[in-house]
């Protein structure tokens, strides 16, 4: 049976991952408040001409505007999906099922997913403002910090999965 010091250390370890997810949410929401208040919808400001801009766009769908024109029901689907995935990731952190890298990945994904849920619940859409492009020839879909954290978290999970020894 673990002693109280080991339990306390375990709780602190778990709490740091949830604190990191909270930091991701705060950074994401602060950036969205800034861009939503300082830019007009559709306004573009070049940061690196021909490659990188800030622009305020609203996305009622998911990544790459998936289901953006579906009539509103998708907001509930994506909210439920974010809560389900975040709950599952959080449960696995609490139970100690993940490696350190997987805990980091889970915290990033939870923070990003819940940051976008906040947008959907408050605004009915997700606020995007980062635009990567190549002059007028190619544009990557606009995204936000939450999307970035989700992608980094997913990449870390893939890396972790590739490094695990196969039975």
C-alpha positions in Angstrom: 0.0 0.0 0.0 1.5 3.4 -1.0 2.4 5.8 1.7 0.9 9.3 2.0 4.0 11.0 0.5 3.8 8.8 -2.6 0.0 9.6 -2.9 0.7 13.3 -2.5 3.4 13.2 -5.2 1.0 11.3 -7.5 -1.7 13.9 -7.0 0.7 16.7 -7.7 1.8 14.9 -10.8 -1.7 14.5 -12.0 -2.7 18.1 -11.2 0.2 19.5 -13.2 -1.2 18.0 -16.4 -4.6 19.5 -15.7 -3.0 22.8 -14.8 -1.2 22.7 -18.2 -4.5 22.1 -20.0 -5.9 25.1 -18.1 -2.9 27.2 -19.3 -3.6 26.1 -22.9 -7.2 27.2 -22.5 -6.3 30.6 -21.0 -3.7 31.3 -23.8 -6.2 30.2 -26.4 -9.0 32.3 -25.1 -6.8 35.4 -24.4 -5.6 35.3 -28.0 -9.2 34.9 -29.3 -10.4 37.8 -27.2 -7.6 40.0 -28.6 -8.2 39.2 -32.3 -12.0 39.3 -32.0 -11.7 42.8 -30.4 -8.9 44.3 -32.5 -9.8 43.0 -36.0 -12.8 43.2 -38.2 -14.2 40.0 -39.6 -12.2 39.1 -42.7 -9.6 41.7 -42.0 -6.1 40.6 -43.1 -2.8 41.9 -41.7 0.4 40.6 -43.2 3.0 39.6 -40.7 5.5 38.0 -43.2 4.4 39.1 -46.7 3.5 36.2 -48.9 3.7 33.6 -46.1 2.0 34.5 -42.9 -0.9 36.8 -41.9 -3.4 37.4 -39.1 -7.0 37.4 -40.2 -10.2 37.2 -38.2 -12.5 34.4 -39.4 -15.3 32.4 -37.8 -15.6 28.6 -38.3 -19.0 27.0 -37.4 -17.5 23.6 -38.3 -14.4 21.6 -37.3 -11.0 21.5 -38.7 -10.8 22.7 -42.4 -14.4 24.0 -41.9 -15.6 20.3 -41.9 -19.5 20.5 -41.7 -19.4 24.3 -41.5 -22.6 24.5 -43.5 -24.5 21.7 -41.8 -27.1 24.0 -40.2 -26.1 24.1 -36.6 -26.4 20.6 -35.3 -22.6 20.1 -35.8 -21.9 22.5 -32.9 -23.5 20.0 -30.5 -21.7 17.0 -32.1 -18.3 18.7 -31.8 -19.0 19.8 -28.3 -20.0 16.3 -27.2 -16.9 14.9 -29.0 -14.6 17.3 -27.3 -16.0 16.6 -23.8 -15.9 12.8 -24.5 -12.3 12.8 -25.7 -11.2 15.2 -22.9 -12.9 13.1 -20.3 -11.2 9.9 -21.6 -7.8 11.6 -21.7 -8.3 13.0 -18.2 -9.3 9.7 -16.9 -6.2 8.0 -18.3 -4.0 10.8 -16.7 -5.7 10.2 -13.4 -5.3 6.4 -13.6 -1.6 6.7 -14.6 -2.1 4.9 -17.8 0.0 7.3 -19.9 3.7 8.0 -20.2 5.0 11.5 -19.5 4.9 12.3 -23.2 1.3 11.0 -23.5 0.3 13.1 -20.5 1.7 16.1 -22.2 -0.1 15.2 -25.4 -3.3 14.7 -23.5 -3.0 18.0 -21.7 -2.5 19.8 -25.0 -5.4 18.1 -26.7 -7.8 18.6 -23.7 -6.8 22.3 -23.5 -7.2 22.8 -27.2 -10.5 20.9 -27.5 -12.0 22.7 -24.5 -10.8 26.1 -25.7 -12.7 25.5 -29.0 -15.7 24.3 -27.0 -15.8 27.6 -25.1 -16.0 29.4 -28.4 -18.8 27.2 -29.7 -20.8 27.7 -26.5 -20.3 31.5 -26.3 -20.2 32.5 -29.9 -21.7 29.6 -31.8 -18.5 29.2 -33.9 -14.7 28.9 -33.4 -12.6 32.1 -33.7 -9.6 31.5 -36.1 -6.9 34.1 -36.8 -3.7 32.4 -38.0 -3.3 32.2 -41.8 -0.3 30.5 -43.4 -0.1 30.9 -47.2 2.2 31.1 -50.2 1.5 34.4 -51.9 -1.8 34.1 -53.8 -1.1 30.5 -55.0 -1.9 28.5 -51.8 -3.6 29.0 -48.5 -3.7 26.7 -45.5 -7.1 27.0 -43.7 -7.1 29.6 -40.9 -6.6 28.2 -37.4 -6.0 29.2 -33.8 -3.9 28.3 -30.8 -6.3 25.6 -29.7 -6.0 23.9 -33.1 -2.2 24.2 -32.8 -2.1 22.5 -29.4 -4.4 19.7 -30.6 -2.1 19.0 -33.6 1.0 19.1 -31.5 -0.7 16.8 -28.9 -1.8 14.4 -31.7 1.7 14.3 -33.1 3.2 13.6 -29.7 0.7 10.7 -29.3 1.8 9.3 -32.6 5.5 9.6 -31.7 4.8 7.9 -28.4 2.9 5.1 -30.1 5.7 4.5 -32.5 8.3 4.3 -29.8 6.5 1.7 -27.7 7.9 -1.8 -28.1 5.6 -4.3 -29.8 4.7 -7.5 -27.9 
